[in-house]
């Protein structure tokens, strides 16, 4: 894999991490507010993005070094 591609994947991974954290924080806030429907939706989206991060991490690990 070309370094440019690897660097792009690393940047995407970092962005997904930020978005996942934000969604988790918003889900926590929704739970505290008693808004369980929104909390569930936010958490579900965070879980999906986290799975994508795990998959991306495998691809990155296979092509680093």
C-alpha positions in Angstrom: 0.0 0.0 0.0 1.3 3.4 -0.9 2.2 5.7 2.1 -0.4 8.3 0.8 -3.1 5.7 1.1 -2.0 4.5 4.5 -1.9 8.0 5.8 -5.4 8.7 4.5 -6.7 5.5 6.2 -5.0 6.6 9.5 -6.7 10.0 9.2 -10.1 8.4 8.6 -9.6 6.1 11.6 -8.9 9.2 13.8 -12.0 11.0 12.5 -14.1 7.9 13.1 -12.7 7.7 16.6 -13.7 11.4 17.2 -17.2 10.8 15.8 -17.7 7.6 17.8 -16.7 9.4 21.0 -19.1 12.2 20.3 -22.0 9.8 19.6 -21.2 7.9 22.8 -21.1 11.2 24.8 -24.4 12.3 23.3 -26.0 8.9 24.0 -24.9 9.2 27.7 -26.4 12.7 27.8 -29.6 11.4 26.3 -29.8 8.6 28.9 -29.3 11.2 31.7 -32.2 13.3 30.2 -34.4 10.2 30.1 -34.5 10.2 26.3 -33.9 6.5 25.8 -35.0 6.4 22.2 -32.4 8.9 21.1 -29.8 7.3 23.3 -30.5 4.0 21.7 -30.2 5.5 18.2 -27.0 7.3 19.0 -25.4 4.3 20.6 -26.4 2.1 17.7 -24.7 4.5 15.2 -21.6 4.6 17.5 -21.5 0.8 17.6 -21.6 0.6 13.8 -18.8 3.1 13.4 -16.8 1.3 16.0 -17.1 -1.9 14.0 -15.8 0.0 10.9 -12.9 1.3 13.0 -12.0 -2.3 14.0 -12.1 -3.4 10.4 -10.0 -0.4 9.3 -7.5 -1.1 12.1 -7.0 -4.6 10.7 -6.4 -3.3 7.2 -4.0 -0.7 8.5 -2.1 -3.2 10.7 -1.7 -5.6 7.7 -0.1 -2.9 5.6 2.1 -1.0 8.1 5.7 -1.7 8.6 
